Amino acid sequence: MAEKYKLLSQFGGYFTKLDKTNIKEDKIYLVSPSQNVLVNDGEKVATRGGYTLLGAANTATTGIESSYVWVTSSGDEIPLRGYDDELEFYVGTVDSIAFNAWYRLKASWSAVDFQFAPWWDTTPNFDLLLFVVGDDNIYDWTGAITTLKSATANTITKNGTTTWAQERFSTAGTRKVIINGTEYTYTGGENTTTLTGVTPDPSAEAANSLVYQTVRTNADQPAANAVNDVIAVLENHVFLGNLALKEVSVSANDDFTDYTFSTPRVPGEGELLVLDSPTVGFISQEREMWITAGKDDWYVTQFEQLDVGSTLTETLKVRKLKTGPQQAAISQNLITKIKTGVVYVSNELSLDVLANIENPVAVPLSDPIKPDFDDETFAGGHAIFYKGSIYVSAPANSKAFIYDVIRKYWQPPQVLPVNFFFIYGGDLYGHSANNPETYKLFDGTNDNAKSFKATAAFSYRSYGPRFAYKNIDEWATEGYTSSNTELILTLNFDYGGFTQSLQKTISGRDERILFESLEGGSLGVSPLGDASLGDSESEMSVLSKFKVIHTFPKQDFFEIQAIYETDDVDRQWQILAFGGNAEFSKNMPITIKQ
């Protein structure tokens, strides 16, 4: 009796390249049309968490076009986003004052597809955030943020005892701050708590208002009429690329506006690198800058020092890697890295990893779900590595793909309206591709108060020889559920339910099938060890254990598929194990004999 139900309880990820009727039956495998479910750390297939707003809602129809989180040398985390003609940054709590809102850093941009890179400034001894946006400027921001204590006709006093300089405000050159949308110039007082020489008159500004540094423009960099599309920093050298040119300009390591160099080149000077194709993107690895260009190419730069006579010189070489056609990255935003290499979405529409710099081979991680990748364009998409998984967005179809690097398999696609991911406070967030909104992902039990459809479709099981009839009249399912869940089980007898498609309901209110913890009272408890992606211990509602056996008239079949699904607000469930009391039928499959 104990072996009556042929259960599977180990999961092997999500596949679409293999025929869903021809996948090994050693583990449970998810197949299309699975969505919005995840194999969590407890090895259960669970509904994902929802998403909640970070900042205010916005009904405008302009999506976010650029994103960055700057972890400053002072230890602050500052998320930035660009949309329409705006560049904004997010402010949490400053001087014990909770703002929790997005603030305009600078507006009236003609384009907002910014690229960012931090650079160390030895004069104030902190980093600056440099960014470019397809013109001949390099923009820099100190990231200085504080709050207002008081103001007179020509002074601004900050809260707290630290000086303005200690809070990263500029002490030289043109110096400006913004308070409630108004820009104020100051000329002194940075080493105290009161700025002086302030114009215009700031005295009407309210106490405890946010005060922050303005963005500075460094024009004609690296030259007049340049087009700076992408930027990166390696060993304090700035690398600038133009999507239409084969040249990469490299700055001096002590001045991001100096691109001159000697022959032979002196250590620390700038350089000009010439590629075979126009630059697409950069990513640094250790002491090397990896450059992707055109549709096919990857390059690696290397600094090498040598003595020429009594003079120390340094070469900056660029080496072209051995890659094949369509092996370049699609865009800068679709490049990320893991501990073992560079990961990117290629023009071949695959997620590849370049791991061996001496003999690089592009390994396609996305091969198990090749049909999914082939169906996507990834235009405007983004890639990021977070807590052992690689996330790739395909915003045209509101899809997010997740590759579990540790377990080496794919999760089912997630239907999320995001194009950019970012990490803030240790949590994963996403910017909307449709509105100027930002969301905390896998948070709560609904999508910003909306429902989402969660489908766990499993591969077919033959329970023996593929051409032998089997039959079944009982199906066992074990898992966890919230009390408001009506989980629909569909059993497809033979391909697509050709012989029969049977539906059953698993109700979270059916006390006959629930096994609730005595410690948790009548509501049950969230099972231990499940606080992971799609199953947050602190935010998911408590779940009750269930065991249910559905019975039905005995049915012959060659193969059978189980699909579990909900489509409503705040539905939570997890599947731990399932299977039927399959046995060989006494009937012969005479209908398929000819």
ZASETOR-919640 format. One line per field, with one value per residue (C-alpha): x, y, z; residue number from 1. Coordinates in nm, 3 decimals, m for minus. Each point is the difference from the previous one (the first is absolute). Layout:
# residues N
X = (X, ...)
Y = (Y, ...)
Z = (Z, ...)
nukol = (NUM, ...)
This chain:
# residues 594
X = (0.000, 0.287, 0.116, m0.348, 0.067, 0.305, 0.100, 0.269, 0.122, 0.331, m0.004, 0.229, m0.087, m0.178, 0.047, m0.147, 0.257, m0.073, m0.337, m0.221, m0.100, 0.361, 0.166, 0.162, m0.228, 0.268, m0.108, m0.286, 0.054, m0.198, m0.096, m0.197, m0.243, 0.141, 0.027, 0.021, 0.110, 0.346, 0.186, 0.092, 0.282, m0.229, m0.019, m0.367, m0.170, m0.159, m0.187, 0.241, m0.032, m0.167, 0.138, m0.058, 0.069, 0.321, m0.107, m0.321, m0.225, 0.013, m0.253, 0.214, 0.083, 0.374, 0.197, 0.339, 0.284, 0.309, 0.094, 0.290, 0.064, 0.303, 0.162, 0.214, 0.338, m0.181, m0.214, m0.328, m0.222, m0.161, m0.236, m0.037, m0.243, m0.054, m0.328, m0.169, 0.237, 0.073, 0.289, m0.116, 0.154, m0.168, 0.026, m0.081, 0.081, 0.237, 0.082, m0.271, m0.257, m0.185, m0.045, m0.051, m0.052, 0.161, 0.152, 0.089, 0.377, m0.009, m0.266, m0.041, 0.215, m0.040, 0.076, m0.001, 0.185, 0.273, 0.303, 0.177, 0.339, 0.155, 0.345, 0.234, 0.087, 0.321, m0.064, m0.303, 0.093, m0.333, m0.152, m0.206, m0.274, 0.080, m0.264, m0.053, m0.307, 0.105, 0.139, 0.350, m0.023, 0.097, m0.229, 0.110, m0.183, 0.141, m0.305, m0.013, m0.333, m0.098, m0.289, m0.065, 0.012, m0.050, 0.075, 0.050, 0.014, 0.345, 0.077, m0.116, 0.056, m0.027, m0.127, 0.254, 0.358, 0.186, 0.122, m0.127, 0.335, m0.024, m0.338, 0.168, m0.105, 0.239, 0.266, 0.137, m0.118, m0.361, m0.196, m0.377, m0.265, m0.369, m0.277, m0.362, 0.082, 0.188, 0.372, 0.226, 0.364, 0.236, 0.356, 0.123, m0.065, 0.047, 0.221, m0.269, m0.370, m0.100, 0.044, 0.068, m0.028, m0.325, m0.204, m0.290, m0.162, m0.080, m0.162, m0.351, 0.102, m0.162, 0.204, 0.080, m0.026, 0.230, 0.320, 0.216, 0.284, m0.072, 0.147, 0.302, 0.058, 0.349, m0.034, 0.188, 0.122, 0.211, m0.040, m0.259, m0.281, 0.087, m0.281, 0.040, m0.242, 0.166, 0.240, 0.200, 0.289, 0.301, 0.286, m0.145, 0.032, m0.327, m0.090, m0.238, m0.169, m0.214, m0.251, 0.085, 0.381, 0.280, 0.201, 0.010, 0.136, 0.180, 0.063, 0.290, m0.042, 0.003, m0.219, m0.308, 0.015, 0.359, 0.028, 0.351, 0.291, 0.369, 0.193, 0.120, m0.287, 0.073, m0.178, m0.330, m0.048, m0.296, m0.015, m0.196, m0.101, m0.107, m0.233, m0.123, m0.364, m0.194, m0.012, m0.307, 0.096, 0.260, 0.036, 0.304, 0.147, 0.293, 0.267, m0.159, m0.270, m0.213, m0.143, m0.274, m0.034, m0.211, m0.200, 0.287, 0.295, 0.142, 0.327, 0.209, 0.230, 0.318, 0.238, 0.368, 0.292, 0.354, 0.317, 0.108, 0.354, m0.032, m0.368, m0.287, m0.269, m0.331, m0.187, m0.374, m0.058, m0.332, m0.024, m0.278, m0.145, m0.086, m0.377, m0.245, m0.268, m0.276, 0.195, 0.017, m0.237, m0.319, 0.050, 0.186, m0.302, m0.006, 0.349, 0.066, 0.253, 0.018, 0.299, 0.120, m0.048, m0.197, m0.363, m0.194, m0.283, 0.155, m0.125, m0.066, m0.275, 0.162, 0.128, 0.372, 0.288, 0.363, 0.207, 0.349, 0.182, 0.298, m0.214, m0.346, m0.301, m0.351, m0.203, m0.377, m0.172, m0.340, 0.005, m0.257, m0.253, 0.113, m0.357, m0.079, 0.309, m0.063, m0.345, 0.136, 0.161, 0.155, m0.010, 0.028, 0.080, 0.239, 0.206, 0.110, 0.146, m0.175, 0.029, 0.123, m0.227, 0.023, m0.305, m0.071, m0.291, m0.184, m0.226, m0.179, m0.189, 0.028, 0.214, 0.279, 0.221, 0.192, 0.297, 0.099, 0.380, 0.034, m0.252, 0.080, m0.354, m0.260, m0.304, m0.325, m0.054, m0.134, m0.255, 0.124, m0.031, 0.365, 0.297, 0.274, 0.092, 0.195, 0.108, m0.080, 0.030, 0.077, m0.336, m0.081, m0.196, m0.117, m0.082, m0.317, 0.025, m0.345, m0.019, 0.233, m0.035, 0.238, m0.084, 0.142, m0.011, m0.114, m0.163, m0.349, m0.262, m0.128, 0.128, m0.061, m0.354, m0.059, m0.027, 0.247, m0.043, 0.225, 0.036, 0.213, m0.016, 0.204, 0.147, m0.191, 0.063, m0.031, 0.033, 0.174, 0.028, m0.123, m0.217, m0.165, m0.337, m0.002, m0.301, m0.068, m0.294, 0.168, 0.232, 0.182, 0.129, 0.193, 0.085, m0.087, m0.282, m0.150, m0.358, m0.134, 0.151, m0.202, 0.277, m0.111, 0.160, m0.026, 0.095, 0.062, m0.032, 0.223, 0.136, m0.200, m0.274, m0.078, m0.153, m0.143, 0.065, m0.115, m0.018, m0.005, 0.009, 0.224, m0.164, 0.192, m0.321, m0.051, 0.086, m0.006, 0.328, 0.181, 0.270, 0.061, 0.278, m0.112, 0.259, m0.158, m0.358, m0.290, 0.152, 0.305, 0.355, 0.238, 0.225, 0.356, 0.287, m0.205, 0.095, 0.131, m0.090, m0.375, m0.043, 0.093, m0.047, m0.073, m0.235, m0.187, m0.321, 0.010, m0.054, m0.154, 0.130, m0.239, m0.020, m0.276, m0.087, m0.236, m0.195, m0.166, m0.109, 0.293, 0.148, 0.249, 0.281, 0.348, 0.123, m0.145, 0.069, m0.088, m0.056, m0.065, m0.133, m0.158, m0.099, m0.116, 0.126, 0.208, m0.002, 0.295, 0.086, 0.293, 0.026, 0.223, m0.081, m0.259, m0.072, m0.259, m0.071, 0.102, 0.017, 0.012, m0.338, m0.137, m0.115, 0.212, 0.057, m0.169, m0.128, 0.348, 0.081, m0.037)
Y = (0.000, 0.236, m0.013, 0.041, 0.358, 0.046, 0.336, 0.240, 0.265, 0.128, 0.277, 0.041, 0.343, 0.129, m0.125, 0.096, m0.127, m0.364, m0.146, 0.017, m0.364, m0.118, 0.139, m0.233, m0.117, m0.003, 0.342, 0.243, 0.235, 0.311, 0.073, 0.259, 0.167, 0.024, 0.357, 0.198, m0.300, m0.075, m0.296, 0.144, m0.091, m0.249, m0.194, 0.078, 0.154, 0.315, 0.303, 0.292, 0.303, 0.306, 0.350, 0.325, 0.363, 0.176, 0.362, 0.141, m0.143, 0.172, m0.051, 0.159, m0.234, 0.067, m0.293, 0.007, 0.007, m0.015, m0.111, m0.013, m0.050, 0.189, m0.139, 0.298, m0.010, 0.145, m0.314, 0.150, m0.178, 0.235, m0.144, 0.210, m0.026, 0.182, 0.045, 0.255, 0.297, m0.069, m0.138, m0.088, m0.148, m0.175, 0.134, m0.213, 0.146, 0.296, 0.153, m0.219, 0.153, m0.253, 0.121, m0.333, 0.162, 0.060, 0.347, 0.178, 0.026, 0.170, 0.043, 0.121, m0.273, m0.071, m0.368, m0.202, m0.322, 0.079, m0.217, 0.044, m0.073, 0.111, 0.164, 0.088, 0.367, 0.038, 0.368, m0.045, m0.366, m0.147, m0.140, 0.186, m0.150, 0.057, m0.054, 0.046, 0.020, 0.007, 0.355, 0.152, 0.054, m0.194, 0.080, m0.039, m0.003, m0.011, m0.180, 0.256, m0.002, 0.165, 0.192, 0.365, 0.143, 0.365, 0.265, 0.374, 0.231, m0.133, m0.302, m0.361, m0.194, m0.378, m0.231, m0.197, 0.069, m0.123, 0.263, 0.036, m0.130, m0.306, m0.069, 0.000, 0.349, 0.168, 0.234, 0.136, 0.118, 0.087, m0.124, m0.035, m0.173, m0.064, 0.052, m0.071, 0.035, 0.332, 0.014, 0.205, 0.096, 0.029, 0.129, m0.105, m0.157, m0.361, m0.084, 0.114, m0.079, 0.326, 0.080, 0.365, 0.223, m0.173, 0.133, 0.040, 0.062, m0.340, 0.137, m0.119, m0.365, m0.219, m0.163, m0.370, 0.028, m0.223, 0.166, m0.162, 0.080, 0.085, m0.185, 0.158, m0.010, m0.057, 0.108, m0.116, m0.331, m0.160, 0.257, 0.234, m0.178, m0.334, m0.247, m0.177, m0.294, m0.236, 0.052, m0.218, 0.042, m0.226, 0.093, 0.354, 0.028, 0.099, m0.196, 0.172, m0.164, 0.113, m0.249, 0.119, 0.018, m0.257, 0.215, m0.015, 0.305, m0.061, 0.278, 0.065, m0.169, 0.331, 0.213, m0.131, 0.298, m0.072, m0.236, 0.089, m0.244, m0.010, m0.231, m0.213, 0.025, 0.101, m0.198, 0.163, 0.185, m0.036, m0.212, m0.055, m0.357, m0.100, m0.298, m0.182, 0.084, 0.277, m0.022, m0.156, m0.026, m0.042, m0.211, m0.017, m0.320, 0.025, 0.209, m0.043, 0.185, m0.226, 0.177, m0.131, 0.150, m0.037, m0.320, m0.246, 0.134, m0.008, 0.164, 0.012, 0.285, m0.056, 0.246, m0.096, 0.202, m0.007, 0.207, 0.190, 0.103, 0.161, 0.094, m0.205, m0.037, m0.177, m0.155, m0.046, m0.283, m0.116, m0.366, m0.139, m0.326, m0.303, 0.009, m0.092, 0.182, 0.169, m0.050, 0.365, 0.134, 0.169, 0.302, 0.134, m0.069, m0.370, m0.066, m0.108, m0.218, m0.291, m0.123, m0.218, 0.229, 0.249, m0.081, 0.169, m0.032, m0.042, 0.095, m0.371, 0.048, m0.218, 0.060, m0.074, m0.003, 0.078, m0.161, m0.089, 0.314, m0.191, m0.224, 0.154, m0.202, 0.142, m0.258, 0.035, m0.021, 0.053, m0.315, m0.190, 0.278, 0.092, 0.030, 0.263, 0.205, m0.039, 0.154, 0.312, 0.315, 0.118, 0.359, 0.228, m0.298, m0.031, m0.270, m0.019, m0.257, m0.021, m0.259, m0.286, 0.061, 0.193, 0.210, 0.105, 0.222, 0.000, 0.302, m0.020, m0.302, 0.084, m0.308, m0.060, m0.306, m0.137, m0.239, m0.164, m0.007, m0.222, m0.264, 0.046, 0.017, 0.250, 0.116, 0.041, 0.345, 0.273, 0.242, 0.335, 0.345, 0.088, 0.077, 0.088, m0.187, 0.147, m0.097, 0.239, m0.077, m0.360, m0.045, m0.030, 0.278, 0.067, 0.310, m0.004, m0.017, 0.161, 0.275, 0.216, m0.247, m0.219, m0.320, m0.218, m0.345, m0.326, 0.202, m0.062, m0.224, 0.206, 0.222, 0.346, m0.106, m0.186, m0.375, m0.211, m0.339, m0.267, m0.321, m0.304, m0.228, m0.318, m0.226, m0.312, m0.329, m0.335, m0.220, m0.266, m0.095, 0.280, m0.228, m0.187, 0.093, 0.100, 0.092, 0.207, 0.093, 0.194, 0.301, 0.114, 0.352, 0.133, 0.362, 0.321, 0.248, 0.321, m0.018, 0.216, m0.213, m0.209, m0.188, m0.157, m0.333, m0.103, m0.353, m0.040, m0.363, m0.028, 0.295, 0.319, m0.196, m0.191, m0.297, 0.207, 0.324, m0.021, 0.287, m0.013, 0.273, 0.016, 0.235, 0.175, 0.000, m0.376, m0.102, m0.369, 0.035, 0.256, m0.085, 0.316, 0.048, m0.002, 0.271, 0.230, m0.039, m0.054, 0.211, m0.221, 0.121, 0.073, m0.306, 0.043, 0.026, 0.158, 0.365, 0.046, 0.132, m0.018, m0.105, 0.270, m0.114, 0.353, 0.109, m0.303, m0.086, m0.307, m0.324, m0.327, m0.343, m0.205, m0.357, m0.091, m0.303, 0.059, m0.297, m0.044, m0.280, m0.212, 0.131, m0.159, 0.220, m0.004, 0.311, 0.246, 0.363, 0.195, 0.376, 0.205, 0.355, 0.304, 0.338, 0.233, 0.249, m0.115, m0.372, m0.192, m0.364, m0.237, m0.345, m0.245, m0.334, m0.157, m0.315, m0.261, m0.366, m0.094, m0.366, m0.189, m0.040, m0.335, 0.168, m0.002, 0.316, m0.143, 0.339, 0.112, m0.321, 0.009)
Z = (0.000, 0.079, m0.361, m0.146, m0.110, m0.220, 0.141, m0.109, 0.241, m0.144, m0.256, m0.298, m0.136, m0.307, m0.359, m0.336, m0.250, 0.081, m0.099, 0.310, m0.056, m0.023, 0.314, 0.253, 0.279, 0.272, 0.130, m0.037, m0.294, m0.083, m0.360, m0.199, 0.076, 0.354, 0.126, 0.322, 0.206, 0.138, 0.139, 0.338, 0.236, 0.171, m0.331, m0.042, m0.302, 0.141, m0.118, m0.026, 0.219, m0.147, m0.029, 0.187, m0.085, 0.097, 0.005, m0.143, m0.270, m0.339, m0.279, m0.272, m0.288, m0.021, 0.134, 0.170, m0.255, 0.222, 0.347, 0.241, 0.371, 0.121, 0.313, 0.090, 0.169, 0.304, 0.016, m0.125, m0.252, m0.251, m0.266, m0.316, m0.289, m0.328, m0.189, m0.229, 0.051, 0.367, 0.202, 0.354, 0.312, 0.291, 0.355, 0.302, 0.344, 0.041, 0.339, 0.155, m0.239, m0.216, m0.358, m0.180, m0.338, m0.339, m0.049, m0.323, m0.035, m0.339, m0.269, m0.361, m0.152, m0.371, 0.071, 0.321, m0.087, 0.252, 0.073, 0.335, 0.159, 0.333, m0.013, 0.287, 0.046, 0.201, 0.084, 0.228, 0.059, m0.098, m0.315, m0.258, m0.210, m0.367, m0.267, m0.373, m0.219, m0.367, m0.022, 0.034, 0.375, 0.308, 0.292, 0.360, 0.333, 0.351, 0.143, 0.284, 0.186, 0.330, 0.159, 0.072, 0.352, m0.090, m0.264, m0.018, m0.301, m0.097, 0.222, 0.029, 0.324, 0.005, 0.270, 0.203, 0.101, m0.308, m0.245, m0.355, m0.127, 0.221, m0.161, m0.345, m0.114, m0.248, 0.135, m0.328, m0.338, m0.070, 0.302, 0.010, 0.207, m0.060, 0.257, m0.095, m0.370, 0.027, m0.078, 0.228, m0.059, 0.297, 0.028, 0.345, 0.336, m0.111, 0.296, 0.243, 0.034, m0.175, m0.368, m0.080, m0.304, m0.094, m0.293, m0.056, 0.340, 0.164, 0.319, m0.096, m0.013, 0.266, 0.273, m0.045, m0.378, m0.203, m0.123, m0.268, m0.236, m0.363, m0.296, m0.170, m0.376, m0.142, m0.362, m0.312, 0.141, m0.128, m0.279, m0.147, m0.187, 0.158, 0.064, 0.335, 0.008, 0.250, 0.290, 0.237, 0.244, 0.052, 0.234, m0.002, m0.378, m0.165, m0.316, m0.242, m0.296, m0.292, m0.140, m0.352, 0.025, 0.030, 0.240, 0.379, 0.182, 0.330, 0.254, 0.232, 0.336, 0.191, m0.227, m0.180, m0.239, m0.119, m0.298, m0.116, m0.008, m0.092, m0.230, 0.171, 0.244, 0.361, 0.276, 0.093, m0.328, m0.233, m0.316, m0.319, m0.083, m0.349, m0.046, m0.309, 0.072, 0.175, 0.378, 0.164, 0.365, 0.275, 0.311, 0.226, 0.141, 0.242, m0.185, m0.343, m0.188, m0.216, m0.304, m0.228, m0.346, m0.314, m0.037, 0.050, 0.197, 0.352, 0.109, 0.318, 0.100, 0.199, 0.169, m0.025, 0.141, m0.137, 0.007, m0.311, 0.082, 0.340, m0.051, 0.133, m0.266, m0.009, m0.288, m0.016, m0.241, m0.138, m0.101, m0.213, 0.131, m0.207, m0.029, m0.274, m0.197, 0.201, 0.325, 0.104, 0.263, m0.115, 0.226, 0.302, 0.219, m0.088, 0.139, 0.358, 0.177, 0.237, 0.195, m0.287, m0.297, m0.204, m0.079, m0.279, m0.250, m0.343, m0.345, m0.042, 0.264, 0.262, 0.350, m0.026, 0.243, m0.086, 0.271, m0.125, m0.104, m0.145, m0.218, 0.015, m0.103, 0.010, 0.191, m0.062, 0.336, m0.161, m0.214, 0.217, m0.068, m0.351, m0.136, 0.264, m0.087, m0.374, 0.047, 0.174, m0.136, 0.332, m0.130, 0.302, 0.221, 0.291, 0.174, 0.362, 0.240, 0.336, 0.279, m0.215, m0.299, m0.327, m0.087, m0.359, m0.100, m0.333, 0.047, m0.337, 0.133, 0.373, 0.061, 0.248, m0.032, 0.299, m0.018, 0.329, m0.017, 0.307, m0.102, m0.370, m0.131, m0.114, 0.187, m0.195, m0.156, 0.225, m0.141, 0.134, m0.164, 0.067, m0.220, 0.252, 0.317, 0.288, 0.352, 0.281, 0.369, m0.091, m0.176, m0.369, m0.172, m0.352, m0.202, m0.208, m0.376, m0.030, 0.265, 0.209, 0.286, 0.197, 0.184, 0.272, m0.157, 0.159, 0.275, 0.133, m0.159, m0.294, m0.279, 0.142, 0.105, m0.328, m0.055, m0.193, m0.162, 0.153, m0.201, 0.082, m0.304, 0.038, m0.264, m0.101, 0.177, m0.177, 0.312, m0.210, m0.369, m0.223, m0.216, 0.285, 0.144, 0.365, 0.208, 0.305, 0.222, 0.283, 0.008, 0.315, 0.062, 0.299, 0.062, 0.182, m0.059, 0.131, 0.124, m0.284, m0.278, m0.244, m0.181, m0.328, m0.090, m0.365, m0.103, m0.372, m0.102, m0.309, m0.192, 0.055, 0.174, m0.321, 0.186, 0.286, 0.187, 0.359, 0.249, 0.380, 0.266, 0.306, 0.248, 0.274, 0.204, m0.012, 0.357, m0.097, m0.193, 0.220, 0.253, 0.199, 0.253, 0.362, 0.068, m0.256, 0.119, m0.236, m0.277, m0.051, m0.045, m0.282, m0.030, 0.121, m0.244, m0.277, 0.027, m0.351, m0.340, m0.035, 0.363, 0.249, 0.358, 0.119, m0.276, m0.129, 0.182, 0.220, m0.191, 0.110, m0.095, m0.210, m0.127, m0.241, m0.213, m0.289, m0.133, m0.338, m0.239, m0.115, m0.322, m0.243, m0.132, m0.151, 0.183, 0.249, 0.091, 0.314, 0.001, 0.315, m0.044, 0.163, m0.145, 0.275, 0.258, 0.298, m0.086, 0.148, m0.036, m0.017, m0.152, 0.187, m0.165, m0.229, m0.194, m0.086, 0.074, m0.353, m0.104, m0.326, m0.166, m0.110, m0.320, m0.313, m0.205, m0.306, m0.115, m0.109, m0.188, m0.377)
nukol = (1, 2, 3, 4, 5, 6, 7, 8, 9, 10, 11, 12, 13, 14, 15, 16, 17, 18, 19, 20, 21, 22, 23, 24, 25, 26, 27, 28, 29, 30, 31, 32, 33, 34, 35, 36, 37, 38, 39, 40, 41, 42, 43, 44, 45, 46, 47, 48, 49, 50, 51, 52, 53, 54, 55, 56, 57, 58, 59, 60, 61, 62, 63, 64, 65, 66, 67, 68, 69, 70, 71, 72, 73, 74, 75, 76, 77, 78, 79, 80, 81, 82, 83, 84, 85, 86, 87, 88, 89, 90, 91, 92, 93, 94, 95, 96, 97, 98, 99, 100, 101, 102, 103, 104, 105, 106, 107, 108, 109, 110, 111, 112, 113, 114, 115, 116, 117, 118, 119, 120, 121, 122, 123, 124, 125, 126, 127, 128, 129, 130, 131, 132, 133, 134, 135, 136, 137, 138, 139, 140, 141, 142, 143, 144, 145, 146, 147, 148, 149, 150, 151, 152, 153, 154, 155, 156, 157, 158, 159, 160, 161, 162, 163, 164, 165, 166, 167, 168, 169, 170, 171, 172, 173, 174, 175, 176, 177, 178, 179, 180, 181, 182, 183, 184, 185, 186, 187, 188, 189, 190, 191, 192, 193, 194, 195, 196, 197, 198, 199, 200, 201, 202, 203, 204, 205, 206, 207, 208, 209, 210, 211, 212, 213, 214, 215, 216, 217, 218, 219, 220, 221, 222, 223, 224, 225, 226, 227, 228, 229, 230, 231, 232, 233, 234, 235, 236, 237, 238, 239, 240, 241, 242, 243, 244, 245, 246, 247, 248, 249, 250, 251, 252, 253, 254, 255, 256, 257, 258, 259, 260, 261, 262, 263, 264, 265, 266, 267, 268, 269, 270, 271, 272, 273, 274, 275, 276, 277, 278, 279, 280, 281, 282, 283, 284, 285, 286, 287, 288, 289, 290, 291, 292, 293, 294, 295, 296, 297, 298, 299, 300, 301, 302, 303, 304, 305, 306, 307, 308, 309, 310, 311, 312, 313, 314, 315, 316, 317, 318, 319, 320, 321, 322, 323, 324, 325, 326, 327, 328, 329, 330, 331, 332, 333, 334, 335, 336, 337, 338, 339, 340, 341, 342, 343, 344, 345, 346, 347, 348, 349, 350, 351, 352, 353, 354, 355, 356, 357, 358, 359, 360, 361, 362, 363, 364, 365, 366, 367, 368, 369, 370, 371, 372, 373, 374, 375, 376, 377, 378, 379, 380, 381, 382, 383, 384, 385, 386, 387, 388, 389, 390, 391, 392, 393, 394, 395, 396, 397, 398, 399, 400, 401, 402, 403, 404, 405, 406, 407, 408, 409, 410, 411, 412, 413, 414, 415, 416, 417, 418, 419, 420, 421, 422, 423, 424, 425, 426, 427, 428, 429, 430, 431, 432, 433, 434, 435, 436, 437, 438, 439, 440, 441, 442, 443, 444, 445, 446, 447, 448, 449, 450, 451, 452, 453, 454, 455, 456, 457, 458, 459, 460, 461, 462, 463, 464, 465, 466, 467, 468, 469, 470, 471, 472, 473, 474, 475, 476, 477, 478, 479, 480, 481, 482, 483, 484, 485, 486, 487, 488, 489, 490, 491, 492, 493, 494, 495, 496, 497, 498, 499, 500, 501, 502, 503, 504, 505, 506, 507, 508, 509, 510, 511, 512, 513, 514, 515, 516, 517, 518, 519, 520, 521, 522, 523, 524, 525, 526, 527, 528, 529, 530, 531, 532, 533, 534, 535, 536, 537, 538, 539, 540, 541, 542, 543, 544, 545, 546, 547, 548, 549, 550, 551, 552, 553, 554, 555, 556, 557, 558, 559, 560, 561, 562, 563, 564, 565, 566, 567, 568, 569, 570, 571, 572, 573, 574, 575, 576, 577, 578, 579, 580, 581, 582, 583, 584, 585, 586, 587, 588, 589, 590, 591, 592, 593, 594)
